[in-house]
Amino acid sequence: MAELDYSIKVGGEAGQGINTIGDILSKAFANQGLHLFAYQDYYSRVRGGHNFYQLRIASFPLYSFKGHLEALIALDNASLDLHTDQLSADGVIVYDQENIDPEKKVPNSLALPMAELGKEHGGKAVMGNTVAAGAVWQIMGGAPGILENVLSRHFQSKNSEIVEANIKAARAGSDYATENFSGRCACKLSSANNKGSMVLTGNEAIALGALAAGCRFMSSYPMTPASGVMQYIARQARRLPLAFEQAEDEIAAINMSIGAANAGLRSMVGTSGSGFSLMVEGLSFAGVSETPVVILLGQRPGPATGIATRTEQGELLFSIHAGNGEFPRAVFAPVNAADAFWTTVHAFNVAEKYQIPVFILSDQHLADSSFTVEPFDLNAVTIERGDILEEAKNDETTEYKRYQITESGISPRAFPGRSRQCVVIAGNEHLESGYSTEDPVMRSKMVDKRMRKFKKLAGEIKPPVSYGDQKPETLLLTWGSTYGACREAVDIANRTGEKLQVVYLPQLWPFPKSRILELIEQANRVVTVEMNATGQLGRLLRIETGLQPDHAILKYDGRPMNADYVLEELEKGGVFPWQ
């Protein structure tokens, strides 16, 4: 059986319900057992501006989007103007009859009276979005009943009348497509072996990872693209033993999380680049006070406000070097939703085990993209809280030393209000007791103490992950959400006889120097691939190993890259010739 691989794009203005159509279809395709990758492109406006939701479905696992479409759902004229040329030769267009210029010639298409059918069968014109979903599901040959089951769950928080109205609207769209679509659609859906999977965005996976890891406090000031994590956590705070605080600004947000962590709660703060700029003083306080806090840094184009709803990977070096003075930290970068869940769990464990701030580097493309994910095995989640002073020993201790100098650099923790001892948290250089000092000998000892934690952490680095030819001509070195595009590029190129490998770094700091050198030695060329203008991973590689990449593929227009882009840039760079 030929492999199934289709892409559908829903285009229109903000406020037209683009995401509703995309979300419903995504869940329906997942329930059909298909693998899914979907991403959103949107302006930072409540209404207006051209937005789209592109979803790709296949009978095999997906890691990125592709350039051409099998179907286009056009809710406005701009969608036809911008995306019609992306359709394959037998691609299908379903368009909103009432919002499209009647003079436009639209081949192989269905003119759908969305608002009219929505009002007639669902009771409201806004049900036109569900009408469109029903029409597309019918045209593509979706299994009967699946879409209606998805609608029942999607609107289950509403009353039964709204659920039934949406089901009727979807049936109306399906019936209209059956009666009026005379074109040809090459798409024939079949069930795949991926039933039972979940559909999660990167943000939802990070939030679930935090909850599974035992996060008990999160504070944030709303900032795209990290806001999705904040919203998810805030909703769960109504029924779970955790607290969420929407702070008045980013300075307050990180200080609240540091306070909660010092009180013994697993704590997290979320932000984006310009918001994190305000948090840097708090980060330094976490460093000197040896406070375990997880910092979600959702990247977007900068400087300053930049482009609020687009994607970039511009904060790699910022996260590694931010803060005054020197103190240990860890920086992780998940590549997809499943990885984001487990990375978040790991981040909380590392933060408490080493009593350091830990970064999770996400970006808009990862945060807002949807993936099919196997249900997480929660029995595999381990909680490592590190060295916490036992209650019995705590009571016996006559003088508690929060910053006791130890061979590992890690001091036993006790929590104010939960201990008979006086717990002193210090923001300046301090004695073992926590009280301030300017003694040069003690200053050196405390710096050495903190840096011993970094040395120990460096011995437990999450190693780079490789995929593709194990003796490659060209090694693509990447991180974060760009891995998906690189992985698919490797598959395409290697099918033509090329020898490519992609290596991504789940942990960027401490830098996995020894393993990277081993992998690089096996390749003839090294090409870094990332979403920034200065080649930050390439610069980090040079700083840590002295090696200069042979080539860099850099994209910084705010839009994500896919496999086609990677292969085109490799050809332009002369890394390998196409026959």
Summary of the structure (lengths in Angstrom):
residues: 579
radius of gyration: 26.0
end to end distance: 29.0
largest distance: 86.6
contacts: 2106
relative contact order: 0.09
helix: 40%
strand: 20%
